[in-house]
Amino acid sequence: MPGIKSGCYIIEALLQSDLRCFYDQTCINQLQSYLRLTPPINITALEKSLPSNFSSNSSIAELLDHLMVEQWTPLIVYEKYYHECQPYQCVYIYKTKNGAIGIITIIIGLI
């Protein structure tokens, strides 16, 4: 079966395998017949025409390295955080290291 590796350990083989078989319905059917799943699971092949940052022969390890995320779209809404989490207080610490000029300025300011 294309893209399916075998090895001494299942996890080793899985990480080295790729998704080529999962883009081919015949290969999926053959894989299901080997696994003898009861009850059988209705699995359809992945769609080749959909855009992806990964190719069909990208290894499972490569996909996991990227957490199977095509694109991160961060959306930060602090109001929702405070509404959901309802923290008792919000505290932050701002740490800086004063250089020579900063120390001299502080000393002069104290005089």
Summary of the structure (lengths in Angstrom):
residues: 111
radius of gyration: 27.0
end to end distance: 81.2
largest distance: 86.0
contacts: 182
relative contact order: 0.11
helix: 42%
strand: 2%
